Amino acid sequence: MGRLIDQESNYAGDFGAAFRSSAIFYKPNGVKTTISFSNYWYFKNSLEVGLVVSYRRMNGELVTRKEYRFTAGNVINIEVSEIDEGSVEIEAFSSKNLKIPYAAIMCVYETENGVSMVHSYGRNHSLIELEDDRAITEARESCWTLRASPGIRNQAIFHNGHVALEAQTGLFVITSSDGTEEKIEFNIPSLAPFETLVFEAENIFPKLQDFLSGNIGWGTLHFESYSSFTRLLIVWLDENSDEIQVTHSNFDYSSHQTNMISSSKPAYMALPSVYGELPSVIVYPKFSKGIYVVNGDTEFTNGTVLSGSKSEITFTREDGLLPARIVTAASAKLSEDVSLPFECSLGIIHEKRPPKRFHWFLVSSVLPTVIHLTAYDKIYPSEGKLSLVVRLYSQSNKEVSEVVLNYDSLVNLPGEIKLEDIFNLDNLEGFGYASVFSHYGGLIIYSSLRKNDVVTVEHSF
């Protein structure tokens, strides 16, 4: 059995001495890649940081290293040009404990016909984390949706850390929509420090399309790492339509463990309205083994896709306590002319989760941006008036624009707000950030970017 992924420690921010916070992103060849980060360290916790960005080739070779500071504005946008393909590592250093060792950074990928964004996924563990046994280096990664259509490439990207890896045998598990599984052992080459490895699903399992019979499935990868966090970037590329969509993997909770919660209420998932439509829900298959029920009537023991008009999904368990984590996703596309749907990795919300009052997220002045609001009133009831303090941060200056949105109750809270309807975007050059503060702690907020009929959605930090 794998490690215990302790959600209570995560909620408590119990990450030890974290004077360095970092993230690593993949730069694909031929894809415009912009890494964007705000000075949230300061506007959230009044902490000053120094930033170092390292650009490396696929083999881990360092090309250049640069220092950045928030001198001109509250946001830094880096359109990566130093490498054609490889990785970009961002490290924030402080003389005070940053509390969390993974940095809240976004990356936007653009092709001629597509756009997709993802938050921080991989990182190189610090020596303190490794010595304190706080590092998760046993790769038991799942939640990789496999799309078996001609012309679509299914990729998972792993960034090695500072310790070289010897050649090893990996395990690739393919789960079909009916629960049938295929397990394949395959060779993983030795990896140099900071080398980036691309797993191609069809290369590991050439019969993927036949096995999935035109339906989606899910992939799980098991291998060993010594120094890097094992989260993977999931990439779908449609070579015919020149579209890209990305998300990140998550733990295989049938191998790793998570806390079980004693709860008087079900767990919930509130779906955001995306351009007036509700997305489908993906429940990834590698959850804690058990018999689960959705909305009181749909039983599942395997991965499943829920389509319908319900804006709130309830989760209960028939044979024991609910796990603290069941990994889900919201997925949809705006038009049948679009090849790839967005897929936003999420999870369930339960009554043991503490309230969250401050949120921040990526926005754009070039790509139409919508703020999507959901509320978990079954867990966090509210009968009073509601105020949202919304702020806008730019890379061009240190001025912070602010609006206060007031609502009589949660019932009056809009599901979607266009950024341009509440802010003048003239001073926002390219990508920026917005934040929302509310005394009500039951909101989950998303932002979306749109390019033609292609949309990408990500939850807030």
C-alpha positions in Angstrom: 0.0 0.0 0.0 1.2 3.5 -0.8 1.5 6.6 1.4 -1.2 8.3 3.4 -2.1 11.6 1.7 -3.2 13.4 4.9 -5.9 15.9 3.9 -6.1 17.2 7.5 -2.4 18.2 7.4 -3.1 19.9 4.0 -6.0 21.9 5.4 -3.8 22.9 8.4 -1.0 24.0 6.1 1.4 21.6 7.9 4.3 21.5 5.4 7.2 22.2 7.8 9.9 24.7 7.1 9.2 26.0 3.5 11.5 28.9 2.7 11.4 27.8 -0.9 8.3 27.4 -3.0 8.5 26.1 -6.6 6.9 24.7 -9.7 8.0 23.2 -13.0 6.1 23.5 -16.3 6.5 21.8 -19.7 7.3 23.8 -22.8 6.0 21.8 -25.9 7.6 22.3 -29.2 5.6 24.7 -31.5 3.1 25.7 -28.8 3.0 29.3 -27.5 3.7 28.9 -23.7 3.1 31.7 -21.2 3.9 31.3 -17.5 2.0 33.8 -15.4 2.3 34.4 -11.6 1.1 37.1 -9.3 2.8 38.5 -6.2 0.3 36.7 -4.1 3.0 36.1 -1.5 2.8 39.8 -0.8 -0.9 40.7 -1.3 -2.1 37.6 0.6 0.6 37.2 3.4 2.8 40.4 3.2 5.8 38.3 2.3 8.7 39.5 0.1 10.2 36.9 -2.3 13.0 36.6 -4.7 12.4 34.6 -7.9 14.7 32.5 -10.0 13.5 30.9 -13.3 15.6 28.1 -14.8 15.1 27.0 -18.5 16.2 23.5 -19.4 16.2 21.3 -22.4 14.3 18.0 -22.5 17.5 16.1 -21.3 17.7 18.4 -18.2 20.6 20.5 -19.5 20.4 24.1 -18.2 20.1 26.7 -20.9 19.9 29.8 -18.8 18.8 31.0 -15.4 17.2 34.4 -14.7 16.1 36.5 -11.7 12.8 38.2 -11.6 11.2 40.7 -9.3 7.9 42.4 -9.0 9.2 45.9 -9.8 6.8 47.1 -12.5 3.6 45.4 -11.4 1.9 42.8 -9.4 2.1 40.1 -12.1 4.9 38.6 -14.2 4.2 37.0 -17.5 6.9 35.0 -19.3 6.3 34.0 -22.9 8.9 31.2 -23.1 11.4 31.7 -26.0 14.6 30.4 -24.4 13.9 26.8 -25.4 12.0 25.1 -28.1 11.0 22.2 -25.9 11.9 21.4 -22.3 11.0 22.6 -18.9 10.8 25.9 -17.0 11.3 25.9 -13.2 10.2 28.8 -11.1 11.5 29.1 -7.5 10.5 31.6 -4.9 12.8 32.2 -2.0 12.1 34.1 1.3 13.7 34.8 4.6 10.3 33.9 6.2 8.4 30.6 6.1 6.3 30.6 2.9 4.1 27.9 4.5 3.4 26.0 1.3 6.3 24.5 -0.8 4.4 24.5 -4.1 3.9 27.8 -5.8 0.5 29.1 -7.1 1.5 29.7 -10.7 -0.4 29.3 -14.0 0.7 28.2 -17.5 -1.3 29.0 -20.7 -0.7 26.9 -23.9 -1.9 28.4 -27.2 -2.1 26.9 -30.7 -3.6 28.5 -33.8 -7.0 27.1 -32.9 -6.8 26.3 -29.2 -6.0 27.5 -25.7 -5.7 25.7 -22.4 -4.4 26.6 -18.9 -3.3 24.6 -15.9 -2.0 25.5 -12.4 1.2 24.2 -10.9 1.6 20.5 -11.1 5.2 19.2 -10.8 8.1 20.4 -8.7 11.5 19.5 -7.4 11.4 18.6 -3.7 13.7 20.5 -1.4 16.3 18.7 0.6 14.4 19.6 3.8 11.2 17.9 2.5 13.2 14.8 1.5 15.0 14.5 4.8 11.8 15.2 6.8 10.0 12.5 4.8 7.4 14.9 3.6 8.1 14.3 -0.1 5.9 12.0 -2.2 8.2 10.3 -4.6 6.4 7.0 -5.2 4.7 7.7 -8.5 1.1 6.3 -8.3 -0.5 8.7 -10.7 -3.9 8.3 -12.2 -6.8 10.5 -13.6 -5.4 10.5 -17.1 -8.4 10.5 -19.4 -7.6 8.6 -22.6 -9.3 9.8 -25.8 -9.1 7.1 -28.4 -9.8 9.1 -31.6 -7.7 9.2 -34.8 -5.3 12.2 -34.7 -5.5 12.7 -31.0 -2.3 12.2 -29.0 -2.6 11.3 -25.3 0.5 12.4 -23.4 1.6 12.5 -19.8 4.6 14.6 -18.9 7.0 13.9 -16.0 9.7 16.2 -14.8 12.6 14.5 -12.9 14.1 16.3 -9.9 17.7 16.8 -9.0 18.5 13.1 -8.5 19.2 10.9 -11.5 17.0 7.9 -12.0 18.2 4.5 -13.2 16.3 2.6 -15.9 13.2 0.9 -14.4 10.1 -1.0 -15.2 6.9 1.0 -15.1 3.3 -0.1 -14.9 0.6 1.3 -17.2 -3.0 0.4 -16.3 -5.7 1.2 -18.8 -9.3 1.3 -17.5 -12.2 1.2 -19.9 -15.5 2.8 -19.3 -17.0 -0.6 -18.4 -14.3 -1.3 -15.8 -12.2 -3.7 -17.9 -8.5 -3.2 -17.3 -5.3 -3.9 -19.2 -2.1 -3.9 -17.3 1.2 -3.4 -19.1 4.7 -3.4 -17.8 7.1 -1.2 -19.9 10.6 0.1 -19.9 11.3 3.6 -18.6 14.8 4.8 -19.6 17.3 6.2 -17.1 16.7 9.9 -16.5 19.3 12.6 -15.9 18.7 15.3 -13.2 15.8 17.6 -14.3 15.2 15.5 -17.5 11.6 15.7 -18.9 10.0 12.5 -20.0 6.9 12.3 -22.3 4.7 9.2 -21.8 2.8 8.5 -25.1 -0.2 6.2 -24.3 -0.3 4.8 -27.8 3.4 4.0 -27.8 3.0 2.0 -24.6 -0.2 0.3 -25.7 -0.6 0.4 -29.5 -4.0 -1.3 -29.3 -5.5 1.6 -27.2 -8.1 2.6 -29.8 -9.3 -1.0 -30.2 -9.4 -1.6 -26.5 -11.5 1.5 -25.8 -13.8 0.9 -28.7 -14.4 4.6 -29.4 -15.1 5.5 -25.7 -12.9 7.3 -23.3 -10.9 5.4 -20.8 -8.4 6.3 -18.0 -4.7 5.7 -17.6 -2.7 5.0 -14.4 1.1 5.1 -14.2 3.3 3.5 -11.5 7.0 4.2 -11.3 9.6 5.4 -8.8 11.1 8.9 -8.4 13.7 10.0 -5.9 13.5 13.8 -5.7 10.5 15.2 -7.6 6.9 15.4 -6.9 5.2 12.9 -9.1 2.3 14.9 -10.5 2.0 14.7 -14.3 0.9 17.2 -16.9 -1.8 15.6 -19.0 -1.8 16.8 -22.6 -4.2 16.1 -25.5 -3.1 17.3 -28.9 -5.4 17.1 -32.0 -3.1 17.2 -35.0 -6.0 17.7 -37.4 -7.7 20.7 -35.8 -4.5 22.1 -34.1 -6.2 22.2 -30.7 -4.6 21.5 -27.3 -6.1 20.8 -23.9 -4.2 20.2 -20.7 -4.9 19.2 -17.1 -2.9 17.4 -14.4 -3.0 13.9 -13.0 -3.9 13.0 -9.5 -3.1 10.3 -7.0 -4.1 6.7 -7.5 -6.1 6.4 -4.3 -6.5 2.7 -4.8 -2.8 2.5 -4.1 -2.1 5.6 -2.0 -4.4 6.2 1.0 -6.5 9.2 2.1 -8.3 10.0 5.3 -11.8 8.6 5.9 -14.3 11.1 7.3 -17.2 10.6 9.7 -19.8 13.0 8.3 -23.5 13.6 8.9 -23.9 15.0 5.4 -23.0 13.7 1.9 -20.1 15.1 0.0 -20.9 17.5 -2.8 -19.7 18.8 -6.1 -21.3 22.0 -7.4 -20.9 22.5 -11.1 -20.1 25.9 -12.6 -22.2 27.3 -15.4 -19.9 27.7 -18.4 -21.4 30.0 -21.0 -24.9 29.0 -19.8 -24.3 25.3 -19.9 -23.5 22.7 -17.2 -20.4 20.5 -17.9 -20.4 16.8 -17.6 -18.8 15.2 -14.5 -16.0 12.7 -14.7 -15.5 10.5 -11.7 -12.0 9.0 -12.1 -11.8 5.3 -11.4 -8.8 5.0 -9.0 -10.6 6.0 -5.8 -10.6 4.2 -2.4 -12.3 0.9 -3.1 -15.9 0.8 -2.2 -19.5 1.1 -3.3 -20.6 4.7 -3.9 -23.9 6.4 -4.8 -24.4 9.6 -6.8 -27.5 11.7 -6.2 -29.1 8.9 -4.2 -29.7 6.5 -7.1 -26.7 5.9 -9.3 -24.3 3.3 -7.9 -20.7 3.1 -9.1 -17.5 1.1 -8.3 -15.5 2.3 -11.4 -14.9 5.5 -13.3 -18.0 7.0 -14.7 -19.2 10.1 -16.7 -22.3 11.9 -15.4 -24.2 14.0 -18.0 -27.3 15.9 -17.2 -28.7 19.1 -15.9 -28.0 18.8 -12.2 -25.9 21.7 -10.9 -25.2 19.8 -7.6 -23.9 16.3 -7.3 -24.1 14.4 -4.0 -21.8 11.5 -3.1 -22.5 8.9 -0.4 -20.9 5.5 0.3 -22.8 2.2 0.9 -20.1 0.2 2.6 -18.2 2.5 4.9 -17.0 6.0 5.6 -16.5 8.5 2.8 -12.9 9.1 1.8 -11.7 12.7 2.1 -10.7 12.7 -1.6 -12.6 11.4 -4.6 -11.1 13.0 -7.7 -13.5 14.3 -10.2 -13.5 16.7 -13.2 -15.8 19.1 -15.0 -15.6 18.6 -18.8 -17.4 20.1 -21.8 -16.9 21.9 -25.1 -18.9 24.8 -26.4 -19.5 23.5 -29.9 -19.5 20.1 -31.8 -17.1 21.8 -34.2 -14.5 21.7 -31.4 -12.5 18.5 -31.1 -11.2 18.6 -27.5 -13.3 19.3 -24.4 -11.7 21.2 -21.5 -11.1 19.0 -18.4 -10.8 20.8 -15.1 -9.6 18.5 -12.3 -11.6 18.9 -9.1 -12.9 16.8 -6.2 -15.6 16.5 -3.6 -16.4 19.0 -0.8 -17.3 17.7 2.6 -18.2 19.1 6.0 -14.7 18.6 7.4 -13.2 21.0 4.8 -12.6 24.4 6.4 -14.2 27.5 4.9 -12.3 29.5 2.3 -12.7 33.2 2.0 -9.9 34.4 -0.3 -9.5 33.3 -3.9 -7.3 34.4 -6.8 -7.1 33.3 -10.4 -5.8 34.0 -13.9 -7.6 36.5 -16.2 -6.8 38.1 -19.6 -7.4 41.3 -21.5 -7.0 39.5 -24.9 -8.8 36.2 -24.4 -12.4 36.8 -23.2 -12.5 36.0 -19.5 -15.4 34.8 -17.4 -15.5 34.4 -13.6 -17.6 31.4 -12.6 -19.1 31.2 -9.1 -20.5 28.2 -7.2 -21.7 28.0 -3.6 -21.8 25.0 -1.2 -24.7 26.1 0.9 -25.5 22.6 2.2 -22.2 22.7 4.0 -21.8 26.4 4.5 -25.4 27.8 5.0 -25.9 31.6 4.6 -29.1 33.5 4.9 -27.7 37.0 4.9 -26.5 39.5 2.4 -23.3 38.7 0.5 -20.5 41.0 -0.6 -17.6 40.1 -2.9 -14.5 42.3 -2.9 -13.0 41.8 -6.4 -9.5 43.1 -7.2 -7.6 43.2 -10.4 -3.8 43.0 -10.6 -1.6 43.9 -13.6 1.9 43.4 -14.8 2.2 47.0 -16.0 1.7 48.9 -12.7 1.3 48.4 -9.0 -2.2 50.0 -8.9 -4.9 47.6 -7.8 -8.4 48.1 -9.1 -11.3 47.2 -6.8 -15.0 46.7 -7.1 -17.5 45.5 -4.4 -20.4 43.4 -5.6 -23.3 43.2 -3.2 -26.1 40.6 -3.3 -29.2 40.1 -1.1 -28.5 36.4 -0.7 -26.8 33.4 -2.3 -29.9 32.9 -4.4 -29.1 36.2 -6.2 -25.4 35.3 -6.8 -24.8 35.1 -10.5 -23.2 32.0 -11.9 -21.0 33.9 -14.4 -19.5 37.4 -14.5 -17.7 38.7 -17.5 -14.5 40.4 -16.4 -15.0 43.3 -18.9 -18.4 44.0 -17.2 -16.9 44.9 -13.9 -13.4 46.3 -14.8 -11.9 48.6 -17.4 -9.2 46.4 -18.9 -7.2 49.1 -20.6 -4.4 48.8 -18.1 -4.3 45.0 -18.2 -1.7 43.9 -20.7 -2.2 40.3 -21.7 -2.6 38.1 -18.6 -3.3 39.3 -15.1 -4.9 38.1 -11.9 -8.1 38.8 -10.1 -8.9 38.0 -6.5 -12.2 37.7 -4.6 -12.7 38.1 -0.9 -15.9 37.2 0.9 -16.8 36.6 4.5 -18.9 33.7 3.2 -16.5 30.7 3.2 -18.5 28.4 0.9 -17.6 29.7 -2.5 -15.6 27.8 -5.1 -14.5 30.1 -8.0 -13.3 29.4 -11.5 -12.1 31.5 -14.4 -12.2 30.6 -18.1 -10.4 31.9 -21.2 -11.9 31.6 -24.6 -10.4 31.5 -28.1 -13.1 31.3 -30.8 -15.2 28.3 -29.6 -12.5 26.7 -27.6 -12.7 27.4 -23.8 -10.4 26.4 -20.9 -11.5 26.4 -17.3 -9.4 26.3 -14.1 -10.4 26.6 -10.5 -9.0 29.4 -8.4 -6.2 29.2 -5.9 
